[in-house]
Amino acid sequence: MKYEKLIKAGITVRDALILHRIASGCETNDSLIDELTGPNITRITDKLVAKRLITRRHHPSDRRRYVYTITAKGKELA
């Protein structure tokens, strides 16, 4: 079951929510702010990047923003 995979991967409900939002096309940090506060998004996305579930790069026209992309490994859990 997918929940068992999430638990085994150390993914919390909030992590899974953000992972799912990125998988659904929500790709910038400001578009994720609706879900959680800024520091929480940073902490969660740092964790997801470290686990190689998403990638993060600076937005091409605004270096204050990031663009997130889900990885193949992340798609398995999203």
QUIWOKA-V271766 format. One record per helix or strand. SS is the DSSP state (H for helix, E for strand). FROM is the first residue (numbers start at 1). LEN is the number of residues. If there is no record, write none. Layout:
[[SS FROM LEN] [SS FROM LEN]]
This chain:
[[H 2 7] [H 13 11] [E 28 1] [H 29 4] [H 38 13] [E 54 5] [E 66 5] [H 72 6]]
